[in-house]
Each structure stands twice: as structure tokens, then as C-alpha cells.
Amino acid sequence: MTVSLRPADLPDLGTIADLMLRAAADKAQADPRLWPLRPDARKHVTATLTKFLKDDQSEVGHRLILAEANGKAAGVVHTMRLPVPPIYAGEFGAPGLILDDGYVAEDAPPGTRSALVAAAEAALYESGARILLGASSSVSNAAATYAARGYEPVTLFMARTAFGKERAHPEVRPAGPEDIVSIVALSRKNRATLRDCNAIFWKQHAEADGRFAEWMSRSLTFADRDMLVHAPSGDVTGYLIAQPAGTLHFPAAHDTSTTGFIDDFYHLDAGDPARLADEGSGAAALLAEGEKALARRGKTAALVVCAAKWHSKRQLLEAAGYRSAISWHIKLCAGSEPE
């Protein structure tokens, strides 16, 4: 039995929704606290897909590709162009991202997943993407397919679903405007380590410091998040922002209302990517207070970002009870390799 591939369109809406809801159900069954389903999952997925299929002129450029075999749907893959954060150079433009909301049927012909990924790569390259990213959850386990196609892990999204009861750490406090200069200085170290982990993906913008300072100042005014610093003797040694989870990492069928996201998290204890300093005690204290901040806002699960090659940070997170729930894998197209 052979598989055929084609771009999906509005008449395929019901079929694609069925496939994506099956993928979401698998995640919810595997880890209901991290991947809870929305009460209106089908309605929300259908509305989201309708928007994606109609809005084919946006810069993000959502695309869906359907696999068919023996007269029925065998799988679907979803791609988009990922906007570059303003603190990074983005010299090769917006990367192409293969999201983890697709699905391959159990009875699909062998090689269907790889064929869908190949078709996604071709569509992204045609759209102008020169850096490709593939997302894989611990449930979908698409990592092996990406590895076979020349990708390597670049980012881990570590998850924990029980937190907020650790002892108090008085050396951690809310950040204020007076901390911005110190936070930017720490961010510069953070960005340097990220660049060492992957020089293309995390290459800094020439105006990164100023842009980051502006964003941190704005973040202090947002009511939906907590910005914390670790300052045991007055000097700031670490910072983080605990905020609501977005929709990029959670497919439309899932309820993210009880999930928090710690994106900007840096501490000097993990400044050396190879080893922790002081057993990571300061960084662990900062993380614990970030989790408490999420818990106070009703969050029962959290994601923390960690570069795949940042071993000391991963060690810290695993010691705190985190595990890799989502991974991004990177592949460079011809012309985007580092010089």
C-alpha cells in the first residue's frame, strides 16, 4: 500500500480535526495534568483550523498536508513560519516549524511519518525557510524521524506537574525597575551560552541589550506574570519570569489555563553549561519561588525552556523533578550553515 500526499484545504476540515483530536487524546491519556483537553475541544480545533486554512497570506503561513492511503486519511502534518524574537539576529529569516499537533494513523503505510516530514520540509523551503525546526513530544515521539532526516536536538521544554510547596527562600524577591540593568547583564551571559549551544539559532541581534531592557521594563507592567530575582547579598545573581503558557507548544485541543511557562530563567549557578556551581542551590531557590508564583495563580503544571546542550541547566531541572516533555530539533538548509 502506498501513501499519497497533498495540501489540505477547507473540504478536509473534518478529517484533519479528527486526526488532530486523536493526537490530543493520546497526549491527554499519557499525562492528563500536562495535556488536559478543552471541554469544547472539537469546536475550538475546528475554528482554529478554519482560520489556518483561510488565512494563507499571513507572515506566519500555516500549512497543513494530508496523507492518504487506501482511500482514507493516514496522517496530517502542520507547519508554520516562526517569528524571530527581536533580541536575535534572524539573518536567515523566520525558521520553518513542523508542529507537534499532527498525527499518523496506526495502520498507515510504513514511512508515512517520514514522508509527511519530507513534504513539510519542501513546503517550508518553498516558503523561504532556511532553518527548519521539528517539534516532538514525549507522547508523539517523532524525534527518531527527525534524527533520521538529519536534525539534531536544539531546545528542550521541561515539564513538572507537582510543585509550589517547597520552603520559603527570602533571598528571592519580586523584580523592580532598579533591577533592569542587572537583569540585562545576566541576560547577556545567558545569550552568550545559548549562542555557544547553537551559533545560528541563537545569534544575537546587534541591539539585543537595548531591546531586552525594553521588554523587561514592559514585562514589569504586565498583570498576568511574576518577574523574580535572586539577590542573596544585594547583588542580583539570577532572574526569571513566570507567565501563562501560550498556544505555540500546546495544540488547540488542549486546555492551557492551568499551565505556566518559565521562559526567561537564568542563574549564575548554571552559567557554565558543563557543570553546576554551589550544587545549583541559588538557581533551585529561584526556580522554587517561580513555581510558587505560578501556583498562586492557579497553575498546576509548568514548562521551563532549556537548550539541549546546556547540561548544567538540564541537571538542575531534572533534580527539581522536571522531565523533557517537548523537544525541538533543528536542521539547516543549504546556505545557512555557520561559516
For each residue, the residues with C-beta under 8 A, 3 or more apart:
1: 69 70 109
2: 69 109
3: 67 68 69 74 108 109 111 112 115
4: 67 68 69
5: 65 66 67 68 115 116 119
6: 65 66 68
7: 63 64 65 66 123
8: 12 16 53 64 65 66 76
9: 12 53
10: 13 50 53 54
11:
12: 8 9 15 16 64 66
13: 10 16 17 46 49 50 53
14: 17 18 46
15: 12 18 19 66 73 76
16: 8 12 13 19 20 49 64 66 73 76
17: 13 14 20 21 42 45 46 49
18: 14 15 21 22 73
19: 15 16 22 23 73 75 76 102 103 105
20: 16 17 23 24 45 49 76 101 102 103 251 252 253
21: 17 18 24 25 41 42 45 253
22: 18 19 25 26 103
23: 19 20 26 27 101 102 103 140 251
24: 20 21 27 28 35 37 41 45 101 251 253 254
25: 21 22 28 29 37
26: 22 23 29 30 139 140
27: 23 24 30 31 34 35 137 139 140 251 254
28: 24 25 31 32 35 36 37 254
29: 25 26 32
30: 26 27 35 138 139
31: 27 28 34 35 139 161 325
32: 28 29 35 36
33: 36 161 300 301
34: 27 31 159 161 259 301 325
35: 24 27 28 30 31 32 139 250 254
36: 28 32 33 254 255 258
37: 24 25 28 41 253 254 255
38: 41 44 252 253 254 255
39: 255
40: 43 44
41: 21 24 37 38 44 45 252 253 254
42: 17 21 45 46 253
43: 40 46 47
44: 38 40 41 47 48 252 253
45: 17 20 21 24 41 42 48 49 251 252 253
46: 13 14 17 42 43 49 50
47: 43 44 50 51
48: 44 45 51 52 252
49: 13 16 17 20 45 46 52 53 64 252
50: 10 13 46 47 53 54
51: 47 48 54 55
52: 48 49 55 62 64 78
53: 8 9 10 13 49 50 56 62 64
54: 10 50 51
55: 51 52 58 62
56: 53 61 62 63
57:
58: 55 61 62
59: 81 83 94
60: 80 81 82 83
61: 56 58 79 80 81 127
62: 52 53 55 56 58 78 79 80
63: 7 56 78 79 80 120 123 124 127
64: 7 8 12 16 49 52 53 76 77 78 79
65: 5 6 7 8 76 77 79 116 119 120 123
66: 5 6 7 8 12 15 16 73 75 76
67: 3 4 5 73 74 75 76 77 104 108 112 115 116
68: 3 4 5 6 71 72 73 74
69: 1 2 3 4 72 74 108 109 112
70: 1
71: 68
72: 68 69
73: 15 16 18 19 66 67 68 76 105
74: 3 67 68 69 104 105 107 108 109 112
75: 19 66 67 102 103 104 105 108 112 113 116
76: 8 15 16 19 20 64 65 66 67 73 102 103 116
77: 64 65 67 98 102 116 117 119 120
78: 52 62 63 64 98 99 101 102
79: 61 62 63 64 65 96 97 98 99 120 123 124
80: 60 61 62 63 96 97 99
81: 59 60 61 94 95 96 97 124 127 128 129
82: 60 94 95 96 97 133
83: 59 60 94
84: 88 89 90 93 94 95
85: 88
86: 205 211 215
87: 191 204 205 208 211 212 215
88: 84 85 201 202 203 204 205 208
89: 84 203 204 205 206
90: 84 93 94 205
91: 203
92: 95 130 131 200 335 336
93: 84 90 128 129 130 131
94: 59 81 82 83 84 90 128 129
95: 81 82 84 92 129 131 132 133 201
96: 79 80 81 82 120 121 124 125 127 129 131 132 133
97: 79 80 81 82 133 134 135 328
98: 77 78 79 102 117 120 121 124 132 133 134 135
99: 78 79 80 102 135 251
100: 135 136 137 140 142 251 326
101: 20 23 24 78 251 252 253
102: 19 20 23 75 76 77 78 98 99 116 140
103: 19 20 22 23 75 76
104: 67 74 75 108 112 113 116
105: 19 73 74 75 108 112
106:
107: 74
108: 3 67 69 74 75 104 105 112 113
109: 1 2 3 69 74 112
110:
111: 3 114 115
112: 3 67 69 74 75 104 105 108 109 115 116
113: 75 104 108 116 117 142 145
114: 111 117 118 145 148 149
115: 3 5 67 111 112 118 119
116: 5 65 67 75 76 77 102 104 112 113 119 120
117: 77 98 113 114 120 121 134 142 145 146 149
118: 114 115 121 122 149
119: 5 65 77 115 116 122 123
120: 63 65 77 79 96 98 116 117 123 124
121: 96 98 117 118 124 125 132 149 331
122: 118 119 125 126
123: 7 63 65 79 119 120 126 127
124: 63 79 81 96 98 120 121 127 129 132
125: 96 121 122 128 129 130 132 333
126: 122 123
127: 61 63 81 96 123 124
128: 81 93 94 125
129: 81 93 94 95 96 124 125 132 333
130: 92 93 125 332 333 335 336
131: 92 93 95 96 200 201 330 331 332 333 336
132: 95 96 98 121 124 125 129 151 330 331 332 333
133: 82 95 96 97 98 154 328 329 330 331
134: 97 98 117 142 145 146 151 328 329 331
135: 97 98 99 100 142 249 326 327 328 329
136: 100 140 141 142 143 146 326 327 328 329
137: 27 100 140 141 142 325 326 327
138: 30 141 323 324 325 326
139: 26 27 30 31 35
140: 23 26 27 100 102 136 137
141: 136 137 138 144
142: 100 113 117 134 135 136 137 145 146
143: 136 146 147 153 327 329
144: 141 147 148
145: 113 114 117 134 142 148 149
146: 117 134 136 142 143 149 151 329 331
147: 143 144 150 151 152 329
148: 114 144 145
149: 114 117 118 121 145 146 331
150: 147 331
151: 132 134 146 147 329 330 331
152: 147 308 329 330 331
153: 143 156 308 327 328 329 330
154: 133 197 198 201 307 308 328 329 330
155: 305 306 307 308 327 328
156: 153 305 306 307 308 314 324 326 327 328
157: 249 303 304 305 306 324 325 326 327 328
158: 303 304 305 306 314 317 318 322 323 324 325
159: 34 301 302 303 304 322 323 324 325 326
160: 163 291 301 302 304 320 321 322 323
161: 31 33 34 300 301 302
162: 300 321
163: 160 166 288 291 292 294 295 302 321
164: 291 292 294 295 296
165:
166: 163 169 288 291 292
167: 288
168:
169: 166 172 230 285 286 288 289
170: 173
171: 230 231 232 282 285
172: 169 228 229 230 231 285 286 288 289
173: 170 228 229 231
174: 226 227 228 229
175: 179 183 216 220 227 228 229 239
176: 179 220
177: 180 217 220
178: 181
179: 175 176 182 183 229 231 236 239
180: 177 183 184 213 216 217
181: 178 184 185 213
182: 179 185 186 229 235 236 239
183: 175 179 180 186 187 216 229 236 239
184: 180 181 187 188 209 212 213 216
185: 181 182 188 189
186: 182 183 189 190 236 237 238 239 266 268
187: 183 184 190 191 209 212 216 239 264 266
188: 184 185 191 192 208 209
189: 185 186 192 193 266 268 271
190: 186 187 193 194 266
191: 87 187 188 194 195 202 204 208
192: 188 189 195 196
193: 189 190 196 197 271 273 307 310
194: 190 191 197 198 202 307 310
195: 191 192 198 199 202 203 204
196: 192 193 199 273 309
197: 154 193 194 202 273 307 308 309 310
198: 154 194 195 201 202 307 309 330
199: 195 196 202 203 338
200: 92 131 203 332 336 337 338
201: 88 95 131 154 198 330
202: 88 191 194 195 197 198 199 307
203: 88 89 91 195 199 200
204: 87 88 89 191 195 208
205: 86 87 88 89 90 208 211
206: 89
207: 210 211
208: 87 88 188 191 204 205 211 212
209: 184 187 188 212 213
210: 207 213 214
211: 86 87 205 207 208 214 215
212: 87 184 187 208 209 215 216
213: 180 181 184 209 210 216 217
214: 210 211 217 218
215: 86 87 211 212 218 219
216: 175 180 183 184 187 212 213 219 220 227
217: 177 180 213 214 220 221
218: 214 215 221 222
219: 215 216 222 225 227 241
220: 175 176 177 216 217 227
221: 217 218
222: 218 219 225 243
223:
224: 243 244 297
225: 219 222 241 242 243 244
226: 174 241 242 243 290 293 294 297
227: 174 175 216 219 220 239 240 241 242
228: 172 173 174 175 239 240 241 242 286 289 290 293
229: 172 173 174 175 179 182 183 236 238 239 286
230: 169 171 172 236 237 238 239 267 282 283 285 286
231: 171 172 173 179 234 235 236 237
232: 171 235 237 282
233:
234: 231
235: 182 231 232
236: 179 182 183 186 229 230 231 239
237: 186 230 231 232 267 268 269 282
238: 186 229 230 265 266 267 268 269 282 283 286
239: 175 179 182 183 186 187 227 228 229 230 236 264 265 266 267 286
240: 227 228 262 264 265 266 286 287 290
241: 219 225 226 227 228 262 263 264 265
242: 225 226 227 228 260 261 262 290 291 293 294 302
243: 222 224 225 226 260 261 262 263
244: 224 225 256 259 260 261 297 299
245: 249 250 256 259 260 261 303
246: 249 250 256 261
247: 250 252 256
248:
249: 135 157 245 246 261 303 326
250: 35 245 246 247 254 256 259
251: 20 23 24 27 45 99 100 101 254
252: 20 38 41 44 45 48 49 101 247
253: 20 21 24 37 38 41 42 44 45 101
254: 24 27 28 35 36 37 38 41 250 251
255: 36 37 38 39 258
256: 244 245 246 247 250 259
257: 298
258: 36 255 298 299 300 301
259: 34 244 245 250 256 299 300 301 302 303
260: 242 243 244 245 294 297 299 301 302 303
261: 242 243 244 245 246 249 302 303
262: 240 241 242 243 265 287 290 294 302 303 304 305
263: 241 243 305
264: 187 239 240 241
265: 238 239 240 241 262 286 287 290 304 305
266: 186 187 189 190 238 239 240 270
267: 230 237 238 239 270 271 280 282 283 286
268: 186 189 237 238 271 277 282 283
269: 237 238 276 277 278 280 281 282 283 284 312 316
270: 266 267 273 276 277 280 283 310 312 313 316
271: 189 193 267 268 277
272: 275 276 277 312
273: 193 196 197 270 307 309 310 311 312 313
274: 311 312
275: 272 311 312
276: 269 270 272 279 280 283 312 315 316
277: 268 269 270 271 272 280
278: 269 281 282
279: 276
280: 267 269 270 276 277 283 284 312 315 316 319
281: 269 278 284 285
282: 171 230 232 237 238 267 268 269 278 285 286
283: 230 238 267 268 269 270 276 280 286 287 316
284: 269 280 281 287 288 316 319 320
285: 169 171 172 230 281 282 288 289
286: 169 172 228 229 230 238 239 240 265 267 282 283 289 290
287: 240 262 265 283 284 290 291 304 316 317 320
288: 163 166 167 169 172 284 285 291 292 320
289: 169 172 228 285 286 292 293
290: 226 228 240 242 262 265 286 287 293 294
291: 160 163 164 166 242 287 288 294 295 302
292: 163 164 166 288 289 295 296
293: 226 228 242 289 290 296 297
294: 163 164 226 242 260 262 290 291 297 299 302
295: 163 164 291 292 298 299 300
296: 164 292 293
297: 224 226 244 260 293 294
298: 257 258 295
299: 244 258 259 260 294 295 302
300: 33 161 162 258 259 295
301: 33 34 159 160 161 258 259 260
302: 159 160 161 163 242 259 260 261 262 291 294 299
303: 157 158 159 245 249 259 260 261 262 325 326
304: 157 158 159 160 262 265 287 317 322
305: 155 156 157 158 262 263 265
306: 155 156 157 158 310 313 314 317
307: 154 155 156 193 194 197 198 202 273 310 313
308: 152 153 154 155 156 197 327
309: 196 197 198 273
310: 193 194 197 270 273 306 307 313 314
311: 273 274 275 314 315
312: 269 270 272 273 274 275 276 280 315 316
313: 270 273 306 307 310 316 317
314: 156 158 306 310 311 317 318
315: 276 280 311 312 318 319
316: 269 270 276 280 283 284 287 312 313 319 320
317: 158 287 304 306 313 314 320 322
318: 158 314 315 321 322 323
319: 280 284 315 316
320: 160 284 287 288 316 317
321: 160 162 163 318
322: 158 159 160 304 317 318
323: 138 158 159 160 318
324: 138 156 157 158 159 327
325: 31 34 137 138 157 158 159 303
326: 100 135 136 137 138 156 157 159 249 303
327: 135 136 137 143 153 155 156 157 308 324
328: 97 133 134 135 136 153 154 155 156 157
329: 133 134 135 136 143 146 147 151 152 153 154
330: 131 132 133 151 152 153 154 198 201
331: 121 131 132 133 134 146 149 150 151 152
332: 130 131 132 200 336 337
333: 125 129 130 131 132 336
334: 337
335: 92 130
336: 92 130 131 200 332 333
337: 200 332 334
338: 199 200
339:
